Amino acid sequence: MAVATFGAGCFWGVEYFFNQIAGVKLTTCGYMGGDNATNTYQEVKIGQTGHAEVVQVEYDESLVSYQDLLEVFWQNHNPTTLNRQGADVGSQYRSAIFFHDNGQKTIAEQSKHALIFSGKWGEKQIVTQIAPVLEFNRAEEYHQNYLKKNNLPSCHISF
């Protein structure tokens, strides 16, 4: 199993999209990128911890590639809005790719450059952060598979 970590706004919607992919074996909502390893949702949601809401994706590389996951990431959020996705505002909702090794870093950077040069977003700047994985803090249980547990549609808009 390989692991990838993405932040693209509210983790409920991010998790929903990754769970639709054949080869994804497990998704876990959590927090990453901040300065305190013991954050709770109540702390993260006010935007003072430096953490982003993220989803860690465990996947079978024989069934789905990291590049495939990146395509889903780019298609399901707006990477041009700094610290914001829709009505969710704050650095905790930033667009971020946390790479687990140099291979992921290279592929993520290439994917971001390809998106920039595609012209999909016109003159808008792609603000997605590409950074090394930091300590992953698992979100509270009620956040895990929240949309599925509550029979709700995705809260994200596909782009």
C-alpha positions in Angstrom: 0.0 0.0 0.0 1.1 3.5 -0.8 0.0 6.7 1.0 -0.8 10.2 -0.3 -2.1 13.2 1.6 -4.2 16.1 0.2 -5.8 19.2 1.4 -8.5 20.8 -0.7 -11.0 22.5 1.6 -13.4 20.7 3.9 -12.0 17.2 4.3 -15.5 15.6 4.1 -15.8 16.3 0.4 -12.2 15.5 -0.4 -12.6 12.1 1.3 -15.8 11.5 -0.6 -14.1 11.9 -4.0 -11.1 9.7 -3.2 -13.4 7.0 -1.9 -15.0 6.7 -5.3 -11.7 5.5 -6.9 -11.0 1.9 -7.5 -7.8 1.0 -5.8 -8.3 3.4 -2.9 -8.4 1.1 0.2 -8.7 3.6 3.0 -9.2 7.3 3.5 -8.7 9.1 6.8 -9.6 12.7 7.6 -7.1 14.6 9.7 -4.9 17.7 10.2 -1.4 18.5 8.9 0.9 21.3 8.4 0.6 23.1 11.7 2.8 23.6 14.8 0.9 21.5 17.4 0.6 17.8 17.2 -2.4 17.5 19.5 -5.0 19.6 17.6 -8.7 19.0 17.8 -11.3 20.1 15.3 -12.3 22.9 17.7 -8.8 24.3 17.6 -8.2 23.8 13.8 -11.5 25.3 12.6 -10.6 28.7 14.0 -7.5 28.8 11.8 -4.9 29.5 14.4 -3.0 26.2 14.5 -1.4 26.4 11.0 -3.0 23.0 10.2 -4.9 22.2 7.0 -7.8 19.8 6.9 -6.4 16.9 4.9 -7.2 13.4 3.8 -4.7 10.6 3.9 -5.3 8.1 1.1 -4.0 4.5 1.3 -4.1 3.0 -2.2 -3.0 0.0 -4.2 -0.4 1.2 -6.7 -1.2 -1.7 -9.0 -4.7 -0.4 -9.4 -4.4 3.4 -9.2 -1.4 5.7 -9.6 -0.4 8.7 -7.7 -0.9 10.7 -10.9 -4.5 9.4 -11.0 -5.0 10.6 -7.5 -3.6 14.0 -8.4 -6.1 14.3 -11.3 -9.0 13.7 -8.9 -7.5 16.3 -6.5 -7.3 19.0 -9.2 -10.8 18.2 -10.6 -12.5 18.6 -7.3 -11.5 21.9 -5.8 -10.4 25.4 -6.9 -6.6 25.6 -6.6 -6.6 29.4 -7.3 -8.3 30.5 -4.1 -5.8 31.2 -1.3 -7.0 29.8 2.0 -10.5 29.2 0.8 -12.8 26.7 -0.8 -16.4 28.0 -1.4 -17.8 29.3 1.8 -15.0 27.8 3.9 -12.4 30.5 4.6 -9.1 30.2 6.4 -5.7 28.6 6.1 -7.2 25.3 7.3 -9.0 25.1 4.0 -5.9 25.7 1.8 -5.1 23.7 -1.3 -2.1 21.5 -0.4 -0.3 18.4 -1.5 1.9 16.8 1.2 4.4 14.5 -0.4 5.7 11.4 1.3 8.9 11.0 -0.8 10.8 12.6 -3.6 9.0 10.7 -6.2 5.6 12.1 -5.1 7.2 15.6 -4.9 8.4 15.4 -8.5 5.1 14.1 -9.8 3.1 16.7 -7.8 5.3 19.5 -9.1 5.0 18.2 -12.7 1.2 17.9 -12.3 0.9 21.4 -11.0 3.0 22.8 -13.9 0.9 20.9 -16.4 -2.3 22.4 -14.9 -0.8 25.9 -15.1 0.2 25.4 -18.7 -3.1 23.9 -19.6 -4.8 27.3 -19.4 -7.8 25.8 -17.5 -7.7 28.6 -14.9 -6.7 31.3 -17.3 -4.7 34.1 -15.7 -5.5 32.9 -12.2 -2.5 31.8 -10.2 -2.4 28.2 -8.9 -1.8 28.6 -5.1 -1.5 25.0 -4.2 1.2 24.3 -1.6 3.5 21.4 -2.2 5.2 20.5 1.0 6.7 17.5 2.8 4.5 15.4 5.0 4.5 16.5 8.6 2.9 14.7 11.5 -0.6 13.5 10.6 -3.2 14.1 13.3 -6.3 11.9 12.8 -9.5 13.8 13.1 -12.2 12.8 15.5 -14.2 9.7 14.6 -17.4 11.6 13.7 -15.4 13.2 10.8 -14.4 9.9 9.3 -16.7 9.1 6.3 -19.0 11.9 7.5 -21.0 12.3 4.3 -21.6 8.6 3.9 -22.6 8.2 7.6 -25.1 11.0 7.3 -26.3 10.1 3.8 -25.2 13.5 2.4 -24.0 14.4 -1.1 -20.5 15.8 -1.6 -20.0 19.3 -0.3 -17.5 20.0 -3.1 -18.0 21.3 -6.6 -16.2 19.5 -9.4 -14.1 21.8 -11.6 
